[in-house]
Amino acid sequence: MPSGRFPAPVGETPATARGAAMGNPAFIAILATLIAQVITSLIAYGVPVAAPEAVGDLGIDPANVGLYTSLLYGVATATALTCPGLIARYGAIRVAQVCFLFCTAGLLIGAGGLLSLVVLSAVVIGIGYGPPGPVAAHILANHTPPRHANLLFSIKQTGVPGGAALAGILVPVLVLALGWRGALIAMAAIPIVFGIVLIPMRARLDAERRPGAPLFRGGIAEPLFLVLRDPAIRWLCVAGLIFAGVQLCFGTFLVVFLVEVVRIDLIAAGVALSLFQVSGVVSRVALGWVADRFVAPRYLLAGVGVGTGGAAFLVAAMGPGWPIASIFAVTILAGIVSAAWSGIAFAETARIAGPEKTASAAGGMTFMMYGGVVFGPSGFTGLVALTGGFDAAFAGAAIASILGGLLILASPGVARRKPSPA
């Protein structure tokens, strides 16, 4: 198994250092996993960000954008379970490249402009969105040093808010320039370009693939059963389900909420979403570093749950007339607390499962996370429809987040001590 150890820099010139970095399996692993996460996240968030312009043509209520996200993640939930066998037989990079093709196809289908085609696009993009999480976990577990697991898994997870932040910046500009259908067509080229970028990385990162490996050893649901029957992972995964659902409610509804309720324009709302996502990028890396050196994952993850609950109550309090600086400050806070958990959770899952079962355990964790994403936005939509506003929906998200934090404290598997530096 590749060690992932970083080479000593002594005596290197800048040019040779760059060459060593490009030949370093840990560097290549981080680069490949970031590409996979950023691109698929960008595509998954692209349609919801374009929703305020699309809903008029489609004849639907803006709050129904949550149903699109739920459908996309519902499909992704199922495809995440197929990953262990596909990765073993074809290699993680090849699986990621095929996922990019599905993302491109889904955008082109959605650009057809009919409600039925937009629904179909959610299915096709969902097929491509499910595998990258387990793909990235497999690559990192086999090509990076374990002592840096929380930091490296957290860096990998920055690709999710990073891609969403790009969507918040790029999609409104494309929509205003090309219309929402033209924006989807323009975005469809992005996965193709980065699928080509991954080609030279495959020789190193897919070297352990086994062409004769069975696709579904133990059945397609084996990754889910693996995490549910192991008490060391079970409650971590349940908390992940809650955290993921709440985080996606923020990401899915923030633009619509700010435009329709707080009454700011689409560009400002897109900036707010980008600030939310960028702050999540920073907090994921920071908390991953802290979890490797200073504070046990158990207490960091519990704090994330409580902090996210507080941020959700603050978002619910926003309304017309709020200063734009205050709106941005609240969205930054929400990003810091709600997005910081996933890298640490995946690193803990990989630690408990061990390298040989990382892909399966990550598939099970991804299934649970995406289950939260499926029910989170759809439940949020239901509360908005039932109460006629967003206040109760954000309050429900806050209570769920605090419950997730309490579950982490009760979990027997999440580390109570900071990792050894050895």
NUPA-391113 format. One line per field, with one value per residue: chain; x, y, z of N, C-alpha, C in turn. Coordinates in steps of 0.02 Angstrom, whole numbers. Layout:
! residues N
unit <- (A,...)
nu <- (X,...)
nv <- (Y,...)
nw <- (Z,...)
cau <- (X,...)
cav <- (Y,...)
caw <- (Z,...)
cu <- (X,...)
cv <- (Y,...)
cw <- (Z,...)
! end
This chain:
! residues 422
unit <- (A,A,A,A,A,A,A,A,A,A,A,A,A,A,A,A,A,A,A,A,A,A,A,A,A,A,A,A,A,A,A,A,A,A,A,A,A,A,A,A,A,A,A,A,A,A,A,A,A,A,A,A,A,A,A,A,A,A,A,A,A,A,A,A,A,A,A,A,A,A,A,A,A,A,A,A,A,A,A,A,A,A,A,A,A,A,A,A,A,A,A,A,A,A,A,A,A,A,A,A,A,A,A,A,A,A,A,A,A,A,A,A,A,A,A,A,A,A,A,A,A,A,A,A,A,A,A,A,A,A,A,A,A,A,A,A,A,A,A,A,A,A,A,A,A,A,A,A,A,A,A,A,A,A,A,A,A,A,A,A,A,A,A,A,A,A,A,A,A,A,A,A,A,A,A,A,A,A,A,A,A,A,A,A,A,A,A,A,A,A,A,A,A,A,A,A,A,A,A,A,A,A,A,A,A,A,A,A,A,A,A,A,A,A,A,A,A,A,A,A,A,A,A,A,A,A,A,A,A,A,A,A,A,A,A,A,A,A,A,A,A,A,A,A,A,A,A,A,A,A,A,A,A,A,A,A,A,A,A,A,A,A,A,A,A,A,A,A,A,A,A,A,A,A,A,A,A,A,A,A,A,A,A,A,A,A,A,A,A,A,A,A,A,A,A,A,A,A,A,A,A,A,A,A,A,A,A,A,A,A,A,A,A,A,A,A,A,A,A,A,A,A,A,A,A,A,A,A,A,A,A,A,A,A,A,A,A,A,A,A,A,A,A,A,A,A,A,A,A,A,A,A,A,A,A,A,A,A,A,A,A,A,A,A,A,A,A,A,A,A,A,A,A,A,A,A,A,A,A,A,A,A,A,A,A,A,A,A,A,A,A,A,A,A,A,A,A,A,A,A,A,A,A,A,A,A,A,A,A,A,A,A,A,A,A,A,A,A,A,A,A,A)
nu <- (43,30,127,112,196,273,402,569,617,748,883,817,781,669,611,636,569,437,422,440,329,225,250,223,125,31,8,-44,-156,-235,-256,-329,-444,-498,-531,-631,-730,-755,-801,-916,-995,-1012,-1092,-1206,-1257,-1283,-1408,-1507,-1459,-1487,-1623,-1712,-1729,-1774,-1896,-2008,-2021,-2042,-2156,-2175,-2177,-2057,-2009,-2011,-1890,-1820,-1869,-1812,-1677,-1689,-1728,-1614,-1516,-1576,-1561,-1421,-1394,-1425,-1333,-1212,-1194,-1150,-1018,-900,-873,-862,-753,-652,-644,-629,-556,-533,-515,-561,-696,-733,-716,-818,-927,-919,-959,-1094,-1139,-1120,-1211,-1331,-1345,-1360,-1479,-1568,-1563,-1653,-1772,-1902,-2014,-2020,-1899,-1807,-1831,-1788,-1655,-1610,-1608,-1509,-1394,-1387,-1346,-1214,-1169,-1165,-1052,-923,-887,-860,-762,-660,-630,-578,-462,-387,-370,-283,-172,-117,-38,-88,-80,-112,-246,-373,-353,-321,-434,-526,-480,-506,-646,-672,-696,-832,-910,-829,-854,-990,-981,-919,-1026,-1117,-1054,-1026,-1143,-1254,-1199,-1184,-1318,-1376,-1309,-1334,-1458,-1556,-1558,-1457,-1351,-1341,-1303,-1177,-1108,-1099,-984,-883,-865,-815,-691,-618,-624,-535,-419,-395,-342,-195,-171,-219,-138,-58,-148,-247,-183,-200,-314,-424,-461,-544,-625,-772,-927,-1032,-1009,-1079,-1198,-1287,-1321,-1229,-1126,-1206,-1260,-1141,-1102,-1212,-1223,-1112,-1078,-984,-980,-1110,-1192,-1120,-1142,-1281,-1287,-1216,-1310,-1408,-1334,-1292,-1416,-1464,-1362,-1376,-1502,-1477,-1389,-1471,-1588,-1549,-1524,-1651,-1728,-1667,-1692,-1834,-1891,-1807,-1781,-1672,-1566,-1532,-1395,-1331,-1382,-1323,-1189,-1196,-1222,-1101,-1012,-1056,-1019,-880,-834,-863,-768,-648,-669,-680,-550,-479,-538,-510,-371,-361,-423,-330,-228,-261,-395,-514,-605,-738,-785,-770,-859,-981,-991,-1006,-1136,-1217,-1181,-1223,-1360,-1385,-1348,-1447,-1562,-1529,-1527,-1663,-1713,-1686,-1740,-1834,-1751,-1642,-1471,-1353,-1225,-1245,-1324,-1232,-1138,-1208,-1230,-1099,-1062,-1153,-1101,-974,-1001,-1090,-1033,-916,-902,-893,-770,-699,-788,-786,-650,-646,-733,-657,-545,-599,-650,-539,-409,-440,-577,-621,-682,-806,-859,-861,-951,-1067,-1077,-1093,-1215,-1300,-1280,-1327,-1455,-1502,-1494,-1590,-1710,-1702,-1708,-1835,-1917,-1901,-1959,-2090,-2123,-2117,-2223,-2328,-2332,-2327,-2216,-2038,-1990,-2025,-1970,-1830,-1815,-1844,-1736,-1634,-1661,-1645,-1507,-1446,-1486,-1412,-1282,-1288,-1302,-1176,-1098,-1144,-1098,-1006,-896,-830,-681,-617,-503,-369,-278,-127,34,126)
nv <- (-60,113,232,369,462,621,690,733,905,950,1027,1046,1134,1268,1222,1084,1052,1077,978,864,876,856,725,664,552,589,725,718,641,727,832,767,723,845,902,813,833,973,997,914,965,1099,1079,1017,1118,1214,1220,1247,1377,1448,1448,1558,1629,1531,1480,1551,1523,1387,1377,1354,1357,1454,1393,1260,1221,1149,1019,978,971,871,760,746,713,601,506,508,454,318,281,299,183,91,108,40,-86,-42,46,-44,-127,-43,68,220,345,324,299,426,503,451,493,631,636,603,715,818,774,784,923,968,906,968,1097,1092,1153,1116,1068,931,888,955,891,762,794,810,678,621,698,667,533,549,620,544,448,523,558,432,389,486,466,336,356,446,371,273,336,437,504,434,510,638,636,698,832,816,748,846,951,891,889,1024,1045,1031,1145,1235,1212,1245,1379,1430,1409,1502,1620,1609,1560,1657,1762,1700,1671,1799,1842,1744,1689,1569,1440,1446,1464,1339,1260,1316,1283,1147,1110,1110,992,902,957,947,812,767,824,738,624,598,566,443,327,317,330,236,117,6,-58,-197,-291,-405,-397,-421,-337,-314,-371,-458,-395,-249,-162,-180,-85,5,-80,-112,5,25,-87,-79,-17,79,164,193,297,408,414,435,562,628,618,708,830,848,863,983,1073,1070,1125,1259,1290,1266,1344,1472,1575,1590,1623,1744,1825,1819,1843,1922,2019,2061,2088,1972,1958,2004,1909,1795,1825,1817,1680,1632,1683,1611,1481,1494,1529,1409,1328,1377,1351,1212,1167,1228,1170,1037,1036,1075,964,864,900,966,963,840,746,712,819,931,902,895,1027,1089,1048,1114,1248,1265,1256,1376,1469,1445,1493,1629,1658,1640,1753,1858,1991,2105,2260,2235,2276,2255,2216,2153,2045,1975,1946,1856,1750,1712,1666,1558,1476,1446,1366,1265,1192,1131,1001,882,832,791,694,599,563,504,397,325,295,211,106,58,44,-54,-66,60,120,54,88,227,236,192,293,403,369,384,521,580,535,618,737,716,708,823,953,928,910,1037,1114,1067,1118,1255,1267,1225,1317,1439,1520,1549,1542,1439,1330,1355,1356,1222,1162,1210,1148,1014,1012,1036,920,827,861,817,680,649,665,556,449,299,278,391,482,521,582,686,644,543,617,538)
nw <- (0,-41,48,65,123,148,47,98,101,94,12,-107,-256,-308,-429,-429,-314,-350,-444,-365,-284,-377,-404,-286,-198,-100,-127,-258,-230,-148,-240,-342,-272,-231,-355,-398,-299,-303,-435,-452,-348,-388,-502,-447,-365,-459,-531,-425,-388,-502,-495,-455,-576,-661,-615,-657,-796,-785,-712,-572,-390,-299,-180,-208,-258,-167,-182,-301,-261,-163,-241,-324,-228,-175,-277,-282,-158,-174,-275,-211,-137,-229,-246,-183,-251,-384,-376,-335,-448,-564,-527,-432,-496,-627,-600,-551,-669,-751,-676,-698,-832,-820,-749,-844,-944,-872,-853,-985,-1019,-928,-979,-1080,-1045,-1009,-877,-850,-905,-825,-705,-742,-761,-631,-587,-671,-643,-508,-513,-549,-440,-324,-307,-288,-152,-77,-169,-152,-16,-20,-98,-17,101,58,6,84,235,391,511,480,453,489,448,309,258,286,205,82,91,79,-51,-75,-16,-84,-221,-220,-185,-299,-385,-333,-370,-508,-577,-564,-643,-769,-792,-803,-917,-1016,-997,-902,-959,-1055,-967,-903,-1012,-1042,-925,-939,-1005,-912,-826,-923,-961,-841,-819,-914,-860,-754,-811,-819,-685,-658,-674,-559,-448,-471,-466,-384,-423,-458,-589,-592,-481,-379,-409,-318,-184,-52,-73,-133,-32,67,113,187,286,349,420,502,583,661,813,843,736,704,771,740,603,601,659,560,456,503,513,379,313,369,333,193,182,216,107,-5,11,41,-56,-118,-3,36,-75,-92,37,122,33,-50,-195,-333,-364,-246,-159,-213,-184,-45,-30,-80,16,126,85,63,191,250,187,242,379,382,350,455,572,548,560,694,754,729,815,937,997,1038,914,954,1037,958,851,920,964,840,805,903,878,745,763,833,733,636,699,699,560,532,593,509,400,289,267,344,370,238,273,396,357,277,378,461,372,349,477,487,386,439,553,510,407,446,490,409,354,468,514,410,418,545,521,426,505,604,526,453,324,222,222,201,85,81,208,195,91,156,255,169,111,223,251,131,138,239,169,71,145,221,141,79,190,245,143,158,286,260,169,251,356,295,290,319,448,544,480,481,619,649,586,668,793,757,727,851,918,842,885,1018,997,948,1064,1133,1060,1051,969,918,932,1094,1129,1071,919,920,892,829)
cau <- (0,71,133,89,241,297,474,607,631,817,922,777,769,597,587,633,516,373,421,429,259,182,259,206,58,-15,-11,-88,-220,-273,-277,-382,-506,-526,-562,-693,-780,-773,-840,-983,-1033,-1029,-1148,-1265,-1284,-1295,-1479,-1540,-1440,-1522,-1695,-1755,-1743,-1805,-1962,-2061,-2030,-2065,-2222,-2175,-2163,-1985,-1991,-2006,-1821,-1799,-1887,-1760,-1617,-1703,-1726,-1545,-1481,-1605,-1526,-1351,-1393,-1422,-1272,-1155,-1185,-1119,-948,-844,-857,-840,-685,-607,-635,-608,-514,-569,-512,-607,-765,-743,-724,-885,-972,-918,-1000,-1165,-1153,-1128,-1274,-1387,-1352,-1387,-1550,-1605,-1566,-1710,-1820,-1966,-2013,-2004,-1827,-1771,-1836,-1743,-1586,-1593,-1592,-1446,-1341,-1382,-1305,-1144,-1150,-1159,-988,-861,-868,-823,-702,-609,-610,-535,-397,-350,-351,-231,-116,-97,-18,-144,-74,-142,-310,-427,-338,-325,-504,-560,-462,-546,-716,-681,-719,-905,-928,-793,-893,-1052,-963,-911,-1093,-1146,-1023,-1028,-1209,-1292,-1169,-1203,-1391,-1389,-1280,-1356,-1521,-1541,-1545,-1390,-1303,-1332,-1264,-1108,-1079,-1092,-916,-835,-844,-776,-623,-583,-616,-472,-365,-383,-313,-127,-167,-248,-88,-35,-201,-288,-137,-220,-378,-425,-512,-591,-659,-845,-957,-1078,-996,-1123,-1258,-1276,-1332,-1179,-1096,-1253,-1262,-1077,-1100,-1268,-1213,-1053,-1097,-932,-991,-1182,-1219,-1084,-1177,-1346,-1274,-1200,-1374,-1439,-1292,-1294,-1481,-1469,-1316,-1405,-1558,-1445,-1363,-1524,-1640,-1524,-1535,-1723,-1749,-1642,-1726,-1906,-1912,-1765,-1789,-1612,-1565,-1504,-1322,-1313,-1397,-1270,-1130,-1208,-1211,-1030,-981,-1075,-979,-808,-821,-862,-703,-597,-682,-665,-477,-457,-558,-473,-305,-370,-439,-269,-176,-278,-460,-541,-661,-803,-807,-777,-921,-1037,-995,-1033,-1209,-1248,-1169,-1266,-1427,-1388,-1346,-1511,-1608,-1512,-1551,-1736,-1729,-1673,-1799,-1823,-1723,-1579,-1411,-1321,-1167,-1270,-1344,-1170,-1107,-1246,-1218,-1031,-1066,-1187,-1053,-920,-1020,-1129,-996,-851,-905,-892,-703,-683,-830,-759,-587,-663,-760,-601,-503,-633,-659,-475,-400,-470,-650,-637,-730,-872,-884,-876,-1013,-1121,-1083,-1121,-1286,-1335,-1277,-1371,-1523,-1520,-1503,-1654,-1767,-1695,-1741,-1906,-1951,-1900,-2011,-2155,-2136,-2132,-2291,-2376,-2336,-2331,-2156,-1975,-1969,-2032,-1924,-1763,-1815,-1839,-1666,-1594,-1672,-1614,-1434,-1428,-1494,-1354,-1226,-1297,-1289,-1103,-1074,-1164,-1070,-946,-842,-795,-623,-622,-438,-337,-235,-56,73,170)
cav <- (0,173,261,438,505,678,688,786,959,975,1028,1053,1199,1276,1181,1013,1045,1070,911,815,881,825,653,643,523,627,786,698,618,786,868,729,723,912,911,774,863,1040,997,886,1012,1155,1060,1003,1181,1260,1228,1286,1447,1478,1439,1618,1648,1475,1460,1583,1484,1319,1381,1323,1400,1454,1348,1192,1204,1098,954,961,950,808,708,736,678,535,463,503,409,249,267,296,115,51,129,-3,-133,-5,70,-100,-155,4,121,278,399,308,310,498,527,433,538,695,629,607,785,854,753,811,995,976,886,1021,1156,1086,1205,1089,1045,859,881,978,836,710,816,796,606,606,729,629,473,570,653,497,415,558,555,370,389,527,433,280,382,474,318,231,374,493,482,434,559,700,616,748,889,799,736,911,986,859,910,1093,1045,1036,1216,1271,1208,1283,1450,1446,1413,1565,1675,1598,1549,1719,1799,1665,1679,1867,1850,1694,1658,1511,1382,1455,1455,1267,1235,1337,1245,1076,1096,1109,924,871,983,921,740,760,840,680,567,579,544,376,275,310,324,176,61,-52,-86,-269,-298,-460,-388,-422,-270,-308,-423,-449,-358,-178,-124,-199,-27,31,-127,-108,60,20,-141,-63,37,130,210,203,362,458,418,467,634,652,626,771,887,857,890,1054,1111,1078,1173,1324,1301,1263,1395,1538,1624,1602,1658,1813,1863,1822,1865,1978,2069,2087,2066,1906,1961,2008,1843,1750,1840,1790,1608,1621,1694,1552,1424,1508,1523,1337,1303,1396,1318,1140,1158,1247,1121,976,1046,1074,895,824,923,997,948,776,752,709,883,977,888,914,1100,1107,1040,1168,1311,1269,1273,1448,1506,1438,1541,1696,1666,1648,1820,1909,2014,2166,2316,2217,2300,2202,2191,2106,1985,1939,1921,1797,1695,1688,1626,1495,1436,1424,1313,1210,1156,1110,935,822,804,755,635,549,539,458,336,288,270,154,50,33,58,-102,-56,132,135,30,129,293,230,192,361,446,352,416,593,599,525,681,788,702,725,891,1004,914,928,1111,1137,1052,1165,1320,1263,1216,1376,1499,1560,1513,1544,1373,1285,1366,1334,1150,1146,1225,1096,953,1019,1028,849,794,871,774,612,641,655,489,397,266,270,453,488,567,613,707,591,545,648,489)
caw <- (0,-40,115,66,161,111,39,131,55,99,-48,-168,-287,-320,-485,-409,-263,-386,-475,-312,-263,-427,-401,-219,-201,-58,-163,-313,-201,-128,-300,-377,-234,-234,-421,-400,-256,-326,-498,-442,-306,-431,-545,-406,-342,-514,-546,-373,-390,-559,-486,-457,-645,-697,-591,-697,-857,-769,-682,-506,-333,-284,-125,-233,-275,-120,-207,-350,-224,-131,-292,-343,-175,-168,-326,-260,-101,-198,-314,-165,-114,-281,-255,-165,-304,-444,-363,-335,-515,-616,-499,-409,-545,-682,-576,-550,-737,-774,-640,-733,-892,-800,-732,-907,-976,-834,-867,-1053,-1016,-894,-1022,-1126,-1027,-987,-808,-850,-918,-765,-657,-766,-750,-561,-584,-705,-603,-447,-527,-548,-378,-269,-294,-272,-81,-65,-211,-119,46,-38,-120,39,149,30,-22,127,302,439,565,456,423,496,405,238,241,288,143,29,97,58,-120,-78,-14,-136,-283,-212,-188,-370,-414,-312,-407,-581,-607,-577,-699,-830,-802,-828,-984,-1064,-977,-860,-1001,-1083,-913,-894,-1069,-1034,-870,-957,-1029,-857,-807,-976,-957,-783,-828,-951,-814,-711,-847,-799,-616,-649,-670,-490,-399,-484,-475,-345,-447,-473,-641,-580,-416,-384,-403,-261,-134,5,-91,-145,29,117,147,238,342,384,468,549,632,701,858,843,680,692,791,700,539,612,667,493,420,525,494,307,294,388,291,126,186,209,39,-54,18,60,-109,-124,57,36,-128,-84,103,146,-21,-82,-265,-346,-361,-176,-129,-235,-145,22,-34,-88,81,166,64,73,262,263,164,291,443,375,356,522,622,535,590,766,774,727,860,1001,1027,1014,867,988,1064,901,814,963,960,774,807,942,844,686,786,846,670,602,731,676,492,535,618,458,364,250,304,376,333,200,311,447,321,260,439,484,326,362,538,471,348,483,599,480,356,471,520,367,347,530,518,363,444,600,491,397,560,637,479,428,252,176,221,198,31,101,264,169,54,205,283,117,106,278,240,76,163,271,118,38,188,247,100,68,253,249,97,188,340,229,141,305,399,254,297,329,518,575,446,508,689,648,570,727,844,732,733,922,930,812,929,1076,975,945,1132,1155,1016,1080,922,903,977,1150,1137,1009,895,936,838,798)
cu <- (44,70,107,135,268,373,508,626,704,851,882,778,694,571,583,581,448,368,408,357,213,191,241,135,8,-39,-60,-156,-264,-299,-334,-447,-538,-561,-629,-747,-802,-819,-910,-1026,-1055,-1091,-1211,-1298,-1305,-1368,-1516,-1522,-1475,-1598,-1735,-1771,-1781,-1877,-2018,-2074,-2060,-2134,-2227,-2161,-2088,-1965,-1982,-1936,-1793,-1815,-1837,-1698,-1629,-1701,-1654,-1508,-1511,-1572,-1453,-1344,-1386,-1356,-1210,-1141,-1151,-1044,-895,-824,-832,-768,-635,-593,-604,-561,-554,-571,-559,-680,-780,-754,-793,-938,-976,-961,-1074,-1183,-1163,-1194,-1333,-1398,-1382,-1460,-1591,-1612,-1621,-1768,-1888,-1960,-1993,-1929,-1785,-1774,-1789,-1670,-1564,-1574,-1523,-1387,-1332,-1342,-1232,-1121,-1138,-1089,-929,-840,-831,-760,-645,-584,-563,-465,-356,-328,-292,-169,-93,-80,-75,-140,-103,-214,-363,-415,-348,-397,-543,-543,-501,-618,-726,-704,-794,-927,-890,-829,-958,-1038,-952,-979,-1126,-1118,-1036,-1098,-1249,-1265,-1189,-1277,-1407,-1363,-1314,-1427,-1506,-1526,-1475,-1336,-1289,-1290,-1191,-1073,-1064,-1022,-867,-817,-802,-703,-586,-580,-552,-412,-347,-345,-242,-121,-188,-195,-66,-93,-246,-245,-161,-285,-369,-479,-562,-630,-735,-874,-998,-1068,-1039,-1186,-1245,-1282,-1279,-1144,-1141,-1255,-1197,-1077,-1156,-1257,-1151,-1070,-1046,-943,-1064,-1205,-1182,-1120,-1246,-1338,-1256,-1261,-1406,-1399,-1295,-1360,-1487,-1423,-1344,-1466,-1532,-1426,-1417,-1571,-1614,-1538,-1609,-1749,-1729,-1677,-1799,-1929,-1873,-1763,-1724,-1608,-1526,-1428,-1299,-1326,-1345,-1205,-1136,-1197,-1137,-993,-996,-1029,-905,-791,-821,-796,-650,-607,-668,-590,-455,-476,-525,-404,-310,-383,-378,-220,-200,-341,-487,-600,-729,-828,-812,-843,-983,-1047,-1022,-1109,-1243,-1240,-1213,-1338,-1435,-1388,-1413,-1563,-1593,-1536,-1626,-1756,-1720,-1737,-1784,-1797,-1659,-1521,-1377,-1260,-1189,-1292,-1283,-1138,-1142,-1233,-1147,-1029,-1098,-1140,-999,-942,-1053,-1089,-932,-847,-883,-822,-683,-724,-806,-693,-598,-691,-704,-556,-534,-636,-592,-471,-437,-546,-670,-689,-800,-901,-902,-939,-1073,-1132,-1114,-1195,-1326,-1336,-1327,-1444,-1547,-1533,-1570,-1711,-1763,-1729,-1815,-1946,-1955,-1954,-2080,-2172,-2152,-2204,-2344,-2387,-2341,-2271,-2096,-1956,-1970,-1982,-1853,-1760,-1810,-1768,-1621,-1600,-1639,-1538,-1411,-1434,-1435,-1292,-1229,-1283,-1213,-1074,-1089,-1132,-1008,-886,-800,-741,-634,-557,-411,-288,-163,-18,118,143)
cv <- (62,206,331,484,562,676,746,840,981,972,1037,1125,1206,1230,1108,1002,1037,1002,857,816,845,749,623,614,561,690,769,677,677,823,832,731,792,924,875,808,932,1038,970,932,1073,1138,1050,1068,1228,1273,1265,1360,1483,1478,1503,1642,1594,1463,1491,1544,1415,1319,1347,1374,1397,1405,1276,1173,1151,1028,931,934,882,750,693,695,609,485,453,456,337,235,265,225,71,60,77,-52,-99,20,13,-126,-106,58,184,334,386,318,385,527,511,477,606,692,633,678,827,837,782,885,1006,957,942,1084,1151,1131,1181,1064,971,847,904,923,779,730,803,722,592,637,691,565,491,599,605,471,458,558,491,364,426,495,375,304,407,421,277,269,432,467,487,489,627,690,670,809,873,784,801,953,958,884,984,1098,1053,1109,1257,1271,1247,1358,1473,1452,1480,1625,1669,1596,1613,1760,1767,1672,1747,1876,1805,1668,1594,1448,1387,1445,1380,1237,1254,1297,1172,1059,1086,1038,888,892,950,844,725,774,780,624,550,554,471,323,263,294,263,114,-2,-82,-160,-282,-354,-453,-389,-352,-262,-366,-409,-412,-283,-137,-140,-139,3,-15,-124,-54,55,-34,-129,-5,94,183,233,274,420,468,450,542,665,662,693,831,901,886,963,1096,1122,1122,1244,1337,1305,1323,1465,1591,1641,1641,1731,1855,1873,1853,1926,2035,2102,2059,2001,1906,1963,1941,1791,1761,1811,1714,1592,1631,1636,1494,1435,1503,1450,1305,1316,1357,1243,1127,1173,1195,1053,978,1043,1003,850,841,941,972,884,787,752,778,936,966,906,990,1124,1101,1097,1235,1320,1285,1347,1489,1502,1485,1612,1708,1677,1719,1873,1928,2077,2223,2299,2247,2242,2174,2141,2040,1943,1910,1857,1738,1668,1644,1558,1449,1406,1363,1253,1167,1123,1036,878,791,763,691,580,520,490,392,293,258,208,94,19,41,11,-93,17,147,113,73,199,292,229,259,409,433,387,492,615,585,588,736,779,727,796,943,991,928,1003,1140,1126,1100,1235,1321,1260,1280,1441,1544,1516,1506,1474,1324,1293,1347,1258,1127,1158,1170,1031,955,1008,954,810,801,826,701,599,628,585,433,366,265,332,466,540,605,635,652,600,577,599,463)
cw <- (0,27,119,104,118,105,75,82,53,32,-112,-192,-296,-376,-465,-356,-297,-417,-424,-289,-312,-428,-334,-219,-157,-93,-220,-287,-182,-189,-335,-338,-233,-301,-422,-359,-281,-386,-487,-397,-345,-473,-505,-381,-398,-528,-490,-372,-447,-549,-487,-527,-683,-677,-631,-761,-843,-736,-614,-453,-317,-229,-149,-259,-228,-144,-260,-314,-191,-181,-312,-290,-161,-216,-304,-201,-123,-234,-270,-142,-166,-284,-238,-221,-367,-435,-366,-405,-564,-591,-484,-461,-603,-661,-574,-620,-765,-739,-675,-796,-875,-782,-795,-941,-939,-847,-936,-1056,-984,-935,-1074,-1108,-1006,-915,-805,-862,-859,-712,-677,-754,-678,-552,-612,-666,-537,-455,-523,-482,-320,-256,-273,-199,-63,-107,-176,-55,32,-58,-61,89,124,7,21,197,353,492,545,431,429,451,332,216,242,227,84,31,81,-14,-126,-72,-66,-202,-279,-213,-260,-404,-396,-349,-482,-610,-615,-635,-765,-845,-831,-899,-1036,-1052,-939,-901,-1031,-1030,-902,-951,-1062,-979,-889,-982,-972,-837,-859,-971,-899,-782,-866,-906,-770,-745,-824,-727,-607,-640,-598,-443,-410,-490,-438,-368,-466,-524,-629,-516,-426,-373,-340,-212,-72,-10,-96,-81,83,150,200,298,383,437,520,602,677,747,861,789,676,708,759,633,546,621,600,450,438,501,419,284,310,345,222,126,181,136,-13,-50,31,7,-116,-64,56,-17,-113,-18,127,95,-42,-152,-273,-340,-288,-141,-150,-198,-74,22,-40,-22,128,149,77,148,283,242,217,356,439,383,427,574,610,566,666,791,773,784,930,1034,996,967,900,1007,1008,865,855,961,894,775,844,906,782,706,801,782,633,633,708,604,491,556,565,422,324,294,341,336,298,236,364,415,304,322,464,437,334,424,525,432,392,524,563,433,382,489,475,359,408,534,471,389,502,572,462,451,591,590,457,352,206,171,215,145,51,158,240,127,100,237,232,108,162,270,187,94,200,222,82,82,216,204,88,131,263,204,126,244,313,203,197,345,360,260,313,403,550,545,473,582,694,633,630,780,822,740,804,941,902,855,990,1058,971,1015,1158,1115,1048,1034,910,955,1031,1162,1071,986,918,878,802,733)
! end
